[in-house]
Amino acid sequence: MASSSSSSLSSILVLLIMLSMVVFASAGNFYQDFDITWGDGRGKILNNGKLLTLSLDKASGSGFQSKKEYLFGKIDMQLKLVPGNSAGTVTAYYLSSKGPTHDEIDFEFLGNLSGDPYILHTNVFSQGKGNREQQFYLWFDPTADFHTYSILWNPQHIIFSVDGTPIRQFKNSESIGVPYPKNQPMRIYSSLWNADDWATRGGLVKTDWSKAPFTASYRNFNANACIWSSGSSSCSKNSNNSWLYQEMDSTSKEKLKWVQKNYMIYNYCTDKKRFPQGLPPECTA
C-alpha cells in the first residue's frame, strides 16, 4: 500500500513539473505570443521561440504584433537596443488599439551617435489624443545587455518602468475631463524603422547606412493581463490579479522622483511655450 501511495505521489509530482514547464513556455515563447507582420524576413524568431530580433537596412525595417488583445495588464519585455551608431533609428515598443480615436501607450527608443545616450521617449494617447510626451536618458547603456521595460496599465493609472524602477505615471483623471484608456483593447506592437527626418537632434543627424543592418533583440516577454476575446475579458469582476488594483507605494514614489529629477529631459507638463493657453488639465491636477 505504501509503495502504491509513493508511486501515485511520484506521478502527481511529475505531472505538476510538466504542467509548470508548459506554463513557463507559454509565458515566454514568441512563436505562441507574436506574429512578425512586416520586414520581408528582417524579423526573426530564434532559439526555439525564446529570442526575437528585428533588423533595419536601407530597403526596410521590420515589426511584430501580439496575437492577443489586452484590456489592462502588466506587460514586461526585455530589449537590447541597436548598438554603436544608431542615429536616425527608432525602436518602438507599445500598446495600441486601432482607429481614429485609438488609445496607445508608447515606449520609443531614439538612436544616437556612438557614445551619445539613447533618448527614451514615452507618450500616452487616449481617444486619439496624444501630445503627452515625456523623455528620459537612461542610467545604463541599453545596448550592452538586455533590460526589462514594463507597462502597468490598470483602471487607476499607467506606470512605465525600467528594470522595475518607475519612470512615469499617468493617472486616471477622468474626474477632471481627461479621457483615460479603459474601453479599447490593445495589442502589443514593436518595430525598428528609419526616422532620420526627426529622431536624432531633430533630424540633423542622418542614418549611416554603411553601419546597416541595425538589429534590436527581444526576450523574456511576460503578460499578466486581461485577455480580450469575442467581446469579453478573461478577468472577472472578482479577479485576484493584484496588478489590477496596484498603487504606487512610498518606495516606488521615491524612485519615480529620483528618475524624474536626474534623468528626465523633456516633460510636456512644464512646456508653457507649447501650451500658451494653459497646460493640459492633468498637469495641474
Secondary structure, DSSP 8 states (H G I E B T S, - for coil): -HHHHHHHHHHHHHHHHHHHHHHHHHHS-HHHHEEEEESTT-EEEEGGGTEEEEEE-SS--EEEEESSEEEEEEEEEEEE---S--TTEEEEEEEE--STT--EEEEEEE--STTS--EEEEEEEBTTB----EEE--SS-TTTS-EEEEEEE-SSEEEEEETTEEEEEEE--GGGT---S-SS-BEEEEEEEE-TTTTTGGGTS---GGG--EEEEEEEEEEEEEEEETTEESS-TT---GGGG----HHHHHHHHHHHHHTEEEEGGG-TTT-TT---HHHH-
